[in-house]
Amino acid sequence: MKRLDPAVALGGALAFLGPFIVYLRTMSRTLNFWDCGEFITTSYILGIPHPPATPMYVLVGRLASILPIGEGVAHRINMMSGLFAALATLIMFLLIMKVTRQWFGPESEHGIHKYLRIGGALTATFLLAFSDTFWTNAIEAEVYSLSAFLMGTITWLILDWREKVDKPEGNALVFLIIYLLSLGVGFHLGTILIFPGFFIMALMIREKAFSDQELLAFTTALGAFLGVSIMHWPDLWMLGIFVAALVWAIWLYTQGKRFALYSIGLFALGLSVHLFLLIRAGQNPAINEADPSTWANLWAVIKREQYPFRSVFVRESSWTFQLSHFWDYLWNQFRMPFQGRFLNLNPGAALTALPLGLALIGLWQQWRRQRKVFVALLIILLVNSLGLVLYLNFTSEEVRARDYFYAPSFYFIALFIGLGTVGLLEGFLQETKGKKLAGGVAILLLALSLGPAAGHWYEHDRSDLYVARDYAWNMLAPLDENAVIFTNGDNDTFPLWYIQEVEGFRKDVRVVNLSLLNTDWYMAQLRDQEPKLPISLTDAEMAEVARMYFQMEDGRVYQPRDKIIDHLFGNTLNEGWDSRSYYFAVTVPRDFLSPLLPFLSMEGMVYRMTLERGDEQVNMDRLRENLEEVFIWRGLLSDWNDDDSLRGRLNEGSSGDSLGGYASNLPDTRRYGELQGLKGSIPQFPERAAESNYLNPTIRHLIQNYAAAWSRYAIELNRGLEVEADMPKAIDAMTRAWIIDEDFSPAVNYLGYLYSSSGDPEKGLEVYREFAETQQPQDYRFWSRYAQALEKAGMHEEVVQALGTVIDLNPDYEPGYLSLVDYIVSYFPTTDNIRAVVAHLEDFMRRHPDSAPIRERLGILREMLKEPAPGAEQ
């Protein structure tokens, strides 16, 4: 056995241990939103996740979940992602070392070439390890780290096979490649996208141990599988193509050519891991999506029948958008620090462009040195980048960022970055004092490769982030015993599944996902599995209900879930309504809840279904108890049952933009922070741990529900309908709403109003100014409220500017024009000001000719223009 070079061994150790240590430091101790909760839970209980159900991930995840390490099940499975991500970076290091050895030959294993290769490989490895998408996938329970490791390993085997194609072990390597490709489908279907590169390389190599005909026969069989699983071909098409390929392979076998038949058999063996789904689903696990307990259902899962197919010939968005969509994700991968303007330059952007420039050099260097390997690697890159842009056909209205779909392309771009780095360094060797120059540049590039670690650290440090786990706790903890809660989608369902099945919390509650409730298999599970729901339909009746879609008179589409909910409520009424409590998560869309709203009572994160009709019902006792005593606020409110979080503060932000200026003689007071010097002096109520936890757009969107709950509590306190009005407590509650979600303008609007109403208009103005300057809101209602507060404070000039912003943002808001006219006439009746307002009113009348109030004001102003106004400019 060849002795491993110590320098290469050290480089490999750094390529693995460096990223792995960072992943351990930054990974979540619990779950994150989206699929993480589902994958952790199904791994722990050996359940069935959403199609295509990733059976290999579930099995490996189960193994990770029982290891005696980490802080719990979720942490262990997250660590599994970190381990495989670090192994994928090690494979990247080895890939670059292998390709560059093929460039330079055996002599590159000694001297300066060896160290330049190691430096180039480490540069690419660290850039990959701390790139945006790869790092994200490494610190949470997802399939992409395992897929990246397998794709990198298969690519390394392809290059190794090329070196040994005429040796006895060459054929064994090909069979291993094919088996791993099929086994990888159990991790993620995208793993198989390595095959086109292998196929092209195999066609270009003439001295291989199998014929092109054998390769084509196997490829035809593989194409049948991909056609039905990726392109949604009809089953008969797939069956016909596969049978033809199998007959072809058998005929070749009779001619002494065994490769095709053996390869088909190995691929089928790798796919056989999906039989786990058939077996386990038959045992009715708590999570059993699509119920693949029959051959028909299993086939539907493998085919991903649940997901509609987007034709590649009908673009959902323009090519310009889709290509820029991919480019934006790519640009963000290697984002460096020092973003922003400095002497008319953006050093961060320039540094970010450097890795992409190195990738282009890598493409050129590979083309120069190894054409066949270049073609194979380029095909892999193109299939996983532009090919996916073509196939995925994303719209401009995706529900979440889709960068993870392009993760394989970022992986192989990192490979070319490494090749470009080595090629660049080798070029410096040709210069005078080449060794010193190349060594210095190598050190510089290696240091630069750590830039994304600094640029991305804050966004990827989830070591103290518990929002998703606590979201589930806060939704389930207040519910009555044996309750039923209806949820909307992934982010309000998967965390609940996790906390029930992994932590064993509130397993008496039945979580009902409204999206899944349109399927007959899910209806049956709700009827048959504990905790059971009072569904008295047979399987045949549920199959019929699952086809029940029609449009109602009010325009809503009646869906199967509506029928089941009506059925549940009817049966519960027969049992006695007090026998079971029904709740709807506040995340359920308003349009779905609209028919039920008169019977829903708000209790925080849920609405309780009642038999009493009312308008915007609120159970104040439950709401107060939940907000002040039950809910956990880790990372959101750092002074309330949040001992583990770090104390943060509101961002002071930057000064605001121009806010109008409709009166020509008004002073320039557009920077509100300069107006009174009050910026940053917002009331010192509880603070959010914003400095320690990055709250991504998904989290920010979901915690708006917390802000809405505190806001509703404050409004009800101020109304004093159910309890005695408590102004300080209402202000406190509304402040918490704003601190939880600093973008939540309704909280700011009402908070400023509360201060003004409580006799403290200056404090109300502080709130408005802080929000105006830090958030630069584009909601005309905010500026209208702000104008009212300024009016109470007697700040007439600022009132005019705020009203100008109101009509800028909403040119059809009649009250804004009326107020502006009154203020101009009362306080600033110069000719120029009146003329400016007349122009605005005339523009409004062209759009709204029936507006009597505006017509009346317009007449008054025109009369005023006939005589010089006081102080008018002649």
N, C-alpha and C positions, 0 to 999 in steps of 0.2 A: 504493500500500500504506500502511495506517495505521501511523504511527510508534509504536513501543512505548514506553509511559511508563517513564521511568527508575526510578521508585519500584516499579512493578509488576515490572520486570525484575530489580531487586535482590531483591524478595521471592521471585520465582521461583528466582533463583540460590541464595538461602538455603534454600529448600524442597528443592532438589536436592542442593546441595553439602554442606550440614550433615549430613544423614543419610548420604550416600555416604561422606564422610570417616570417620564413625563406623563404618560397616559395614566399610570397609577396615581400620580399626584393630582391630576385634573379630572378624572372620571367621576361620574355620579355615583354616590353611595346607594342610590335608590333608582327609581324609574324616571324617565323623561316622557314627554308627550309623544303623540303619534304611535307608531307600532311597538315601541319599547315595552310598554306594559303588557301587551299581548304576547310578545315573544318570551318575556321573562316568565309569565304565568304558564303559558303552554309548555315551556321547557320544564318547569318545575313539576307540573301535574301530568306531563306527557299528553297534552291536549292537542287539538287540531287548529292551527291558526288559519288566517284567511288564505284562499287559494293563491298560488298552487301549493300552499301548506308546508313547504320547506321541511320535509321530514328529517333530513340529515341535520339541519340546524337544531331541531327540537331534541334529537337524540344526543347530540354533542352538548347542547345546553343543559340537558338533564344531568349528564355526567359532571359538568361544571358546577351545577347547583348543589351537589352533595359533597363537594370537596371541603375539607375542614380548614378553609381559609376565608379571609374577607370578613365583612361586617354583616353578612346576611345573604339571602338568596339573590337578590337583585344585584348586590355588589359583586358576587361571584360571577354571575353571567355577564355583567359589564366587563369584568376582568378578562373573561374569555375573549371578548372583542378586542381588548387591548393586547392580549397575547398574540392573537392571530394577525393583528395589524403590525405588531413589532416583527413577527416572522415574515410578513410581506415586505417590510423594509429591508430585512436581511436578504430576502430573495432578490430584491432590487439591487442591492450591493453586489451579490454574486452574479446577477445577470450582466451588469456593466463590466465586471471583472472578466467574465467569460467572453463577451463580445470583443472587448479591447485586446484580450489575449489573442483572439483570432485575427485581429488587425495586425498586431506587431510580431506575433510568433512567440516561440519559447523564450527568446532573448528578453522579452518584456517582463519576465518573472524575476529579473535581477536589475540592480542599478536604479537610475533615476526614473526609468519608465514604470517600474513597479510602483514607486511612491506617487507618481503622477496619476496612475490608474486608480490607486487607492483614494487619493485626494478627490479625483473626479467622481468616483463612485459614492464617497461619503457626502459630497456636496449635493448630488441628486437625491441621495437617501434622506438627508435631513430636510431638504426642500419638500420632498414627498411627505415625510412623517408629520410635518407641521403645516401642511397645506390645509385649507379650510375644510373641504369635504372629507378628506381622509382622516383628519384629526377628529372631526365630529363622529364619524363612524367607528372610531377606535375607542370612544369613551362612553358608548351606550350600547344597549342590547339591540343589535341590528345584524343583518346578514352580510353586509358589504365587506367587512374586514375579512371574514372567512372566504368570501368569494375572491377578494383581491389576492389573498395568499395562494389560493388554488390556481388562479389565472397566472400569477407570476411563476409558480412552480411548473405549470404545464409549459409555459414559454421557455423556461430554462431547459426542460426535458426535450423540447423541440430542437433547441440549439445543440443540446448534447447529442441527440439522435443524428443531427446533420454531421457531426464529427465522427460518429461511429456507424454511419449508414452501411458501410461495407464490412462491418464486423459482426460476429455472432450475436452480440447483445443488442444490435441495432433493432431487430424485429421486436425484441422484448420491450424496448423503450416505446415503440409505436403502440403496442398493445396496452402498455401502462398509460400512455397519453389518452387513448380512447376510453379506457375504463375511468380515469379521473374526470374526463369531460362529462361522462354520463353521471358519475357519482356527484359531480358538482351541481347538476340540476337540482339535487336535493337540498343544496344551500341556496342557490339562486340561478334562475334560468339563464341569466346573462353570461354565466361562466362559459357557456358553450360558444360564445362569440369569438373565442380563440381559434376555433376550428378553421375558418376561412384562411387565416394565415398559414396554418399547417398544410391545408389542402394545396395552396398555391406553391409553397416550398416543395412539397412532395412531387408535384407535377414537374417542377424545374429540375429535380434531381433524377438523373437517369439510372444511376447505379444502385438504386434501392432494391430491397429483397422482394418487393411486390410490384405488380404491373399497374399501369395507369387504369386499365380496365377494372381491376379489383378495387382500386381506390374509388373509381366512379360508382361502382355497384354499392359500396358502403355509403358513399356520400348521398346516393339516391335514397337509401333507407333512412339516413339521418335527415334528409330534406323532407321526407314524409312526416317525420315526427315534428320538425320545426314548423312545417306548414300548418299542422293542425293545432300546435300549442302556441305559436306566435302569430300566424296569419289567419287563424280561425277558418282554415279550409273545412269543407264538409267532410264528414267521416268517410264517406265512400271514396272521395278523392284520395284521402290518406291511405285507406286500405288498399286501393288499387295500386298506388305507387309503391307501397311497402311490399305487397305481394310480388309485384314485378321485380323489385330489387332483390327480394329473397330468392325468387326463382333464378334470377341472374347469378346470385352468389352461389347457389347450389350447383348450377351448371358449371361455374368456374371451378368449384370444388371437385367435380368429376373430372376436370381437366388437370387436376393436381395443383390448382391454385386455391389455397385455403384461406388467404388473408381476409377476403371479403366476408365469408361466412363466420370466421372466428371473430372478426371485429363487430359484426352485427350481434353476435351472441354476447360479447363482452359489454357492449353498450346496453343491451337488455338487462344484463346482470347488474350494472350500475343503477339502472332505473328501478330495479326491483326493490330498492329501499322504500319506494312509494307503497309497497304492500303493507308497510307499518301503518299507514293511514287507514287502510281497509280493516286491519285487525283492531287497532286501537279505537277507531270510531264505533265499532260494534260493541265496545265496552261502555259506551255512553259517558265519556269524560265530561267534566263540567263545562269545558269550552270545546265545542265540536262543530266548527264552522263548515257549512255545506254538507255535513254528515256523510263523508265518503265511506259509509258502511256497506254499500252495495257496489257492484262493478260499474253500474251506470253512473252513480254519484262520484265514484273515484275518477272515472274517465272525465266527467264534467269538471272536477277539480284540476286535473292535470291540464285540461284544455283551457282553463280559466274562463269558463262560460259566464261567470258572474260579471265579467268586465266587458263592456261594449268595445268593439273593434273600430278603430279610427282608420279609415281607408287612407293609404298614402297618396292616393290620387286626388283626394279632396282635402285641401289644406285648411286646417282649422284657424290658422293665422297666416299672415304673409310670410314669405321666405325671409324678408328683411327682419321681421320680428324674431322669427325662430332662430336664425343664425346669430343675431345680436344677443338673444337669450342665452345661447350656448357660450358666446364670447364673454358675456358679463360674468358667468360662472367661472370660466377659465381665468379671466383676469384676476378674480378675487382669490384664486387658489394660493398664489404665492405673494400675497399682499405684504409689503414691507412697512416698517414704521416710518416716521417722518413724513406722513401724509400732510398736505397743506402747502400753502404758498410761502416761499422764502426767496426774496430778491427776484420776484417774477418767475421763480422756478418751483417745481414740485419734486423735491428729491425722492420722496416715497414712490411716486409714480415711475420715475426713471429707474429706480432700483427694482420695482416690480416688473418692469419690462425686461430686465436683464435675463431672468431665467427663460423667458420665452425666446429671447434672442439666442441663448445657448441651445435651446431645442432645435431651432432652425439650423444652427451650425452642426448639431448632431445628425440631423437628417442629411445634410450635405456630406459630412464625413462618412456616414454609413454608405451612402450612394457611391462615393469614390472608392471605397475599400472592399465592400462585399455586396454586390448587386442582388444576389438571391436572398440573402438575409434581409437586406433593405426592403425588398418587395414584400416579403412575408411580414415584417414588422410594420411596414406602412399600411398593409391591408388590415392588420389587426387594429391599428390606430384609427383608420378611416371608418371601419365598421362600427367601432365603439364611440365615434364622435359624430361625423356627418351622417353615417348610417343610422344612428339613433335619432338624430334630428329629423331625418326623413321618416323613420318608423313611428316614433313617439308622437310626432305631430301635435305638439303642445299648443294650447290656446293661450291667449293673454289673460285668462281668468282662472288660472290654476289655483287650487285651494291652499297650496303651500309651495315652498321652494322645491324645485325638482333637480337640484344639482347632483343628488346621489345617483340618479340614473346615468350620469356621465362619469361616475367615479372611475370606471376602467380606462376611459380616455385620458384622464388626468394621471393615472398610474403610468401609462405608456409614454405620455409626454415627459414624465420624470425620467424615464429610461433614455429618451433622446437628449434630455438636459445633461445627464451624466456622460453620454457619448460626446456631446458637444463640448463639455468641459475638458474631457481628456484630449479631444482633438485640438482644442484651443491651446492647451498647455503644451502639447507635443509640437505645435507650431512655434511656440516661443523658444523651444530648444534649438531651433535653427538660427536664432538671432545671436548676435554678439553677447557674451555673458549669459547664454541661454539657460544654463542650469539655475543661476541665481534668479533670473527673471521669471522662469517658469515656477520655481519654488515660491517666490513671493506672491505671484498671482494665484497659485494654488491655495496658499494660506488665506489670501484675501477673499477668494471665492468661498472657501470653507467657512470663514467667519460670516460671510454674507448669507450663507445657507441657513443660518440661525435666525435671520431677520423675520421670517414668517412666525417663528416661535414667539417673538416679541409682539409682532403685529396682530397675532391671533389669540394671544394668551387670555386676555380678558373675556373674550367671547366663548372660549372653550374651557374655562375653569368652572367646572360644575361640582366641585368638591363640597360646597355648602348649599347646593341648590336642591330644595325639597318641595318646590311648589307643586309639581305634579302629584306626588304622594299625598301631600296635605290637601290638595284639591279633592282627592277621593275621600279622605277622612271627613272633610268639612261638608261634603255632600251626603255622606251616609250617616254620620254620627247623630244628627238630630232626628232621624226618621223614627216613626213608631215601630214597634215590634211587628215583624212579618209584613212589612210594608212592600209596596211595589213602586219603583221609580222608573219613569220613562226617560231615556237619554236619546241624544240625537245622532252622534257619530263616534269617530275614533277617540277623540280627546276627552269626551265626558263618559266614555264606556271602558276603555282599556285600563285606566287607572283604578276604576272601581273593581273590575275583574281581578286586578293584581292584589288590591288590599283585602279582598274577600278570600281569594284562593291561596295566596302566598302568606299573608299575615294573619289570615283567619278572622278578620274583623267584619262583623255584621253580615255573616253568611245567611242570616234569616231573611235578609232583604233580597227580593228578586229584581235584578236589573234587567230592563227590557229595552233593547236597542231598537229605535223606531225604523232605522234603515233596514235592519235584518228582519223586522216584523213583516215585511212584504213577502217573505219566503215561507213555503209550507214546512220545510224542515225545521225552521226556527220555531214556528208555531207549535209543532209537535213536541219539541224539546221543552217549551214552556208548559205544555200540558202534562208531560210525562216525568220530568226530572224535578227533584226537590231544589228549592221550594216551589211546589206546583202552583199553577194559576188555574182559576175556575174556567177552563176552556172545555166545552162539552162537544166540540166538533170531532167528527171522524177524520181519518187521514184523507179519504176521498173528498170530504167537504172542505178540508183545508186546501187541498190541491185546487179545488174550484175557486175558493176565496182568493188564492194567490194570483189568479188571472183577472181579478176584479178591479178594473181601472175604467173610470168614466168621468166625464166633466159634469159638474153640478151647475145649477142656475147662477150661482154667484161667481162662477169662473174657476173655482177650485177643482182640482182633480181628486176625486174620491179614490183612495188606494186600498189595497188589502189591509194595511195597518189600521185604517179607520174602521173597517168592519170588525176587526178583532177587538179594538178598544171598545166599540159599542157593545160587542158581545160580552166582554169582561165586565163592563159597568152594569149591564143588564143582569148578569148572573150574580154579581155582588149585591145588587139591590134585592134580589130574591133571597139571598142568604141573610141579608141585614147589612146595611152600609157600614155599621160600626165594626163589622167583623174584619175589615181590611182597609188600610189607608193607601190611597193612590197619590203619587207625587209626579210632577213633571220638572225635570231639571231646567234651570233658567237658560241653559244653552239651547233648548229646543226653539226653533225659529218662531217668530211672532205670528207669521202667516198660518202656521200649523195650529197654533194655540188659539187663534182668533175666535173660533166658535165656542171655545171652552172658557175664555177669559172671564165672563161674568161669574163663573163658578170656581175660580182659582184664587187662593189666598196666599200671598207672598210671605215666605218664612226665612228668606236669606238666599240660599243657593237653590231653593226649590219652591215650586208652587204646590200647595196642597189642594186636591180636588175636593170640593164640598158640594152639598146639595142646596146651599144658600146662594141666591143671586145677589150680586152687588157690583159696585163700580170700583175697580182697582183696589180690591180687598187686601188688607195687610193684617197679619196676626202680630201685633206689636209685642206681646209677651214673648212669643217664640223668637221673633226677630231680634229683640234685645238680648235674650239669653244666648242665642246662637252667636251673635256678633261679639258679645262681651265675655262670654264664659265658655263656649263650646269650641268655636273655630280656632285653628292653629294658624299663626301668622308668620311663620319662619320666612325670613327674606323679604317680607312685605312691610310689617310694622315692627320695628326693632325694640320697642319698649313694652310690648304686650305679649305675654307667654312665648317669648322668643329668645331664650337665654343663649342659644347657639349662634345666633346671627350677629354680624358686625354692625355697629351703629353707623349709619350713613347720614347724608344730608341732601337736601334738594340741590340740584345743579344750579349754579348761578347763571349759566348760559351767557349768551352774548346779547348785545343791544338789538332792539327791534328795527324793522324796516320802516319806511315811510308809511304813515297811517292816514294820509289824506292831504288836506290843505286846501279847502274850498274857499276860504276867506283870504283875499290877497294881502290884507294888512295884518294878518295874524303872525305872531312871532314863531320862529322855528322851534317847536317843542316836540319833534317827532321821536326823539329818543326819550322814552318815558323814564328810564333810569336816571337821566340827567335832570328831569323835571323837578323832582323833590329830593333826590338822593336817598330814596327809600328802598332801592333794589336790594334783594337778599335778606330782608328783615321780616319774612313771613313768620307767623306764630310758631313758637317752638313746641309743637305737639309731636306725637311719635313720628319717627323718621323711618324711611325705607332703607334697607341695606343695599342701596344701589351700587355702592363702590365695591362691594365684594361679590355681587351676583349680577351677571349679565342676563337681562330678561329679553329673550328673542321675540320676534313679532307674534309668534303663536302664544307665548306666555302673556305678552302684553294684551293681546286680544281677549284671552280667557279671564285675566284678572280684572277686566272691566266689569265683570259680573260682581266681583267683590265691591268695586267702587260704586256700582249701581245700588247694591244692598245698603251700604253706608249712607248713600245719598237719599235713598228712599226712607231710611230710618230718620235722617235729619228732617226731611220734609214732613213726615208724620209727627215728629216731636214738635215742630214749629206750628203745625196746624192745631195741635192739642185736642185732637178729636177723641182719642182713646185714653190719653194720659194728660196730665197738666202740662201745658207748654213749658219747655225747658230750653231757653235760648242758648245758654252756654253749652249745654250738652248737644244741642243741634249743631252749633258751630264746631264743636269737637268732632262730631260724627262726619260732618261735611268735609272737614279738614282731612280726616282719615281717607275719605273717598278720593280726594285730590292727591294725597301722598301715595296711595296705592297705584293710581294711574294718573300721572301728571298730564296726560293728553285728554283727560276726561273733562271737556269743557262744561257740561251741565253742572258738575260739582263746583267749578269756579264761579259760574254764573250765580248759583244759588248761595254760595259762601259769601260772595261780595254783597249780595242782597241781604243776607242775614246780619252781617256786620253793620250795614247801613241802617237796617231796621232796628238794631239793638242800640243805636245811638253812638256808634263808632264808625262814622263814614270814612275816616282816614284809613282805618284798618281794611275796610272794604276796598278802598282804592289801591292799597298795597297789593292785595290779592290780584286785582285786575291787571295792574301794571306788571307784576311778576309774570303772570301768565302771558300777557301780550308780548313781553320782551323775550321770554325763553321759548315759547311755543309758536309765536307768530300765527295765531289762529285765523282760519279762513271761514269762520262761521259768523254770519252777520248777526245772529242772535247774541253772541258774546259781546259784540261791539254795541249793540242796542242796550244791553244791560249795563255795560260800562258807561255809556252816555247818561243813563239814569243816575248812576252813582256820582258821576261828575256834576250832574245838575244839582243833586242834593248838597254837594260840597261847594256849589256856587262857582265852579270852574268853567265859565262859559266858553272861553276860547277852546279848551280841550273838548268840550261837548260838541262843538261844531266839527272838529277834526274827527271825532269818533263817529258822528253821524255821516260824515262824508265817506268813511270807510264802510259803514252799513250799506249805503246805496251803491257803493262800488262793488261790494260782494253780492248784493241782491238788488239789481236795478229795477225789480218789479215790486219792491216792498214799500207800499204806499205810506205806512206810518213813518218810515224813515224820512221821506220827503217832507211830510207835514211838519215833523219836528224840526227839520233843518230850516224850513221857511220861517217858522216861529222864532227860532234863535237868531237867524240873520236879521230879521226885521227888528227884533227886540234889542239886540246888542251890537250888531255890526252892519248897519244899514247903508253901507257905502254903495255908490253906483256900480262899481265893478263887482262887488259881492252879489248885488241883486241881479245884475245881468247874468252872472254865472249860474245862479239858482234858476232863473227863468229858462235858461238853455236846458238845464236838467229836467225841469218840469215839462217843457215842450217835447223833449225826447220821450218822457214818460207818457204824455198824452197821445203821441203817435202810436204807442203800443196799447194804451188803455183809454180809448176816446170816451168811454162812459164814466170815467172817474169824476164824480161831481165835486168832492173835496179839493182835488188837485186843480180842477177848472176854476173853482172859486179863488184859491190861493194865487193862481196864475193871473187872474183878473186884478187882484189887489196889487200884485207886484208890478204889473204893467202900468197901472195908475201911478204907482210911486215913481216909476221911471220918467213920467211926464214932467215931474217937478224935481229939482235937485234935492237929493237926500242930505240930511245933516252930515257935514264933513265930506260930501261927495267930491270926487275929483272932476273938475270941469274940463 
